[in-house]
């Protein structure tokens, strides 16, 4: 029952919020009514069972609660009339207003951190406290971020609609960027049990985007990438919370069903013949997921994929990863020469120094390797990464 | 919704004798004409360069008049358009089609049919 309740709540939260925001134009009131309706469901459903159409039940309840609230406050007279016109779930061009809601939450006129917080609050239905826990940020800071974002939406006239065709690629890329950041926030941090893991929430949202926009290969690519990375999640940390690198992971603890699902998504996106950075990253993740061991990894294929990704993104972090793959094909000396070209751009990036250290160790230059690991240690505040680097410097 | 689009640029680059500036003027003229015809623009002007600006400032009850723009910056507001469009996305789309090199700040206008104002008792 609890699982079923959670599933229904998660599906319906964004729908209700979107329909109520659309009808009321008031984010705070909409959110309060959604909360009221969910609380009422928690009171009734465990006894009466989940109704056949839970969405309609929740909407009716939210409307009734809203009308009660507004009647008590005469100054909301206008809004009352709007509620009586019966907001209808699904009354949009796309049949699911959560899509419009996500476009509003991830509007480029909002700061990135607010986009993430507002998406988690309004679409996924996390509480302010849960979001604060995920970001290890005081609850008051998150609350203020949400208030400012909602105010900006209302006052600057940020619309709740799917953008026109010529804006769509940029705006969708913005959403995917928000979701990937959310995913990484959770994926990298999942060592500490008291933190809420956002990776699963991000994957759920990516899945929702794919369901609502099934012809967007980059959305499918992002979902594939998340699915493949989560398939390996159980192998990433030791029982003591130590980070285990891909090379040393116990591949038997990877989830074969999720890997198959991820690979099928990569192939589905590929058939659309509109390649993009997420699809390429997913293809790289698929290469790793398919390899039976680190030694059997298809590095030639991975080098080629990273070359493509470098062309698409021009990112030096991508070039760094290209060099790591290149080391397996052409040797550490070649790879070291390649990353030394990027020393200016990546000097503040801990993984640049950690990678250099790995190459130097392989080339039997232990003193320089230790020095590079020290630089890396000084630049990261992730406890799991720090522990790993300390071990290396000590060894 | 009503917005002001403020065109921000470095006016030291803006030399009316240069052919590229004249070409930009022509494109700007067309931009204003197109959006005025469609009813989106309700007003707008070009401003003279910042070396013509004067700033009047009240501070601690004292009024000072100084030469120059209010902010010391290479970039300044070179002109504005008042627009009346459906929402921010439409205003952004207009700003994206602005034919000259500049940053454009979009600010909603305070209007008295603002729904937030209606909520006040």
Interface residues (C-beta under 8 A of the other chain):
Chain A: X25 X75 X76 X78 X107 X109 X154 X155 X156 X157 X158 X159 X161 X163 X164 X167
Chain B: X1 X3 X86 X87 X88 X89 X91 X92 X93 X106 X108 X115 X116 X118 X119 X120 X121
